[in-house]
Amino acid sequence: MATAAPDPNRWKALALICTAIFVVVLDVAIVNVALPSIGNDLGFADENLQWVITAYSLTFGGFLLLGGRAADLLGRRKIFMVGLSLFTAASFACGLAQSEAMLIVSRGVQGLGAAIVSPAALSIISVTFTEGKERNKALGAWGGVAGSGAAAGVLFGGILTKYLGWEWIFFVNIPVGVVVLALTTRFVRESRRETDEQRYDVLGALSVTTGLVLLVYAVSEAPDVGWAAFRTIGLIVLAGALLLFFVAWESRVPEPLMPLGIFRNKMLSAANVVSFLLAGGMFGSFLLLTLYMQEVLRLSVLQTGFAFLATAGTAVVMAGPAQMLVTRFGPKLVTLVGLSLLTAGALWYTQIDVDGSYPTDLLPGFLMVGVGIPFSFIPITIAALSGVADREAGLASGLLNTTQQIGGAIGVAVISTVAFTHFETLVAEGNPPPVALTEGFQWGFWLTASIWATGLVAAAVLIRRMEIPAGDEAPSPAGI
């Protein structure tokens, strides 16, 4: 089997891809701190303001699997550029929005662009770098950027909203997108899955995309509508039926969107299970931390953003050591260390006090989580792509991104429901709102710790040792 020559521009390509991924991940969190300003300027109805976030989440979570498979079949560089063009144009439209309808629609298109960019970017890394030390280093950079993006989003959102206006949380994406697009054709090599005939699984694409969109919508709205509400239960049942149909259909169609044989890769399957739990705790805990600092400690938006620097900065610094340890010891040990630190950080948060302070109540937990993020996200990403043929790199990348987004949506919904249900109970009993909020958040952090502890057990049981080659000598599969 012939081994493809290393791409001489691969490290420049990595820099471009990481830049694009940073702004995509940033946009998941950057909007949160600007919501009050957006609501005031555009005259949003209170019940519609959350759609600025939900519209992005729906299309982002729903189209990831389709975007990943499109990258394999149509060309990874081409699909990456299509997605980034869409994301950049939608960012411009968001910044120019003069009504709530225009902003919500533009955010949905922006999420679609992100869903196309993310798996294409990760699959480009997978096929550009040889499995082993070199790919681990590349995925370490990707994981450090992606893992710190959400925390950095809170910081940049606060700064831009305070000093330039909320429009700039969207306008800032435009020069980044234009520069990356201009350089992509020069430094990123095209690759695709070569097949004798191109057949497109239209029914599979429609069923899985609709099912995922309905699932994300149902769990996102459940805290407000109620988990036992007919609408919530009905949508979850419908989403489940569509996803079950998708699995059944994929076992029969000649050219499936998602060949089920990919799950015979036990490392990939284990990584997706752990990734689901990892993201569930991460998204939910960041929401509670932001609310605790602003609503209980009374920190400003800007102070809250700077507070997250402890997590974001630590994650970036520790990304290099994390990937080196994966290369030396394999993904299992590093994942266990990372999830142990995340669990310990969440347990630290359970001790928050209504009269607390950032240095004592939060900073130690922020630092533990800052180390835990790269020590869990990076080995899980490496594990998810281990042994995956280049022709299925986009599918594997889309699958990993999908489990993270679905896990994050469910995590936010469940954790916030637990926290605010307890808050409402305590207020009804006559407790002051700050006290009730603090105790509600404590319950949320106990649940976060439980989710991450479950991920720790799953990693210990499911992830095999030493599955990743230690050197660069592993051949790259042919046929890309």
Secondary structure, DSSP 4 states (H G I P E B T S, - for coil): ---PPPPTTHHHHHHHHHHHHHHHHHHHHTTGGGHHHHHHHHT--HHHHTHHHHHHHHHHHHHHHHHHHHHHHH-HHHHHHHHHHHHHHHHHHHHH--SHHHHHHHHHHHHHHHHHHHHHHHHHHHHHS-TTHHHHHHHHHHHHHHHHHHHHHHHHHHHHHHHT-TTHHHHTHHHHHHHHHHHHHHHS-------SS----HHHHHHHHHHHHHHHHHHHHHHHH-TTSHHHHHHHHHHHHHHHHHHHHHTTSSS-SS-GGGGG-HHHHHHHHHHHHHHHHHHHHHHHHHHIIIIIS---HHHHHHHTHHHHHHHHHHHHHHHHHHHHH-HHHHHHHHHHHHHHHHHHHTT--TT--IIIIIHHHHHHHHHHHHHHHHHHHHHHHTT--GGGHHHHHHHHHHHHHHHHHHHHHHHHHHHHHHHHHHHHTT--HHHHHHHHHHHHHHHHHHHHHHHHHHHHHHPPSS-S-SSS-SPPPS--
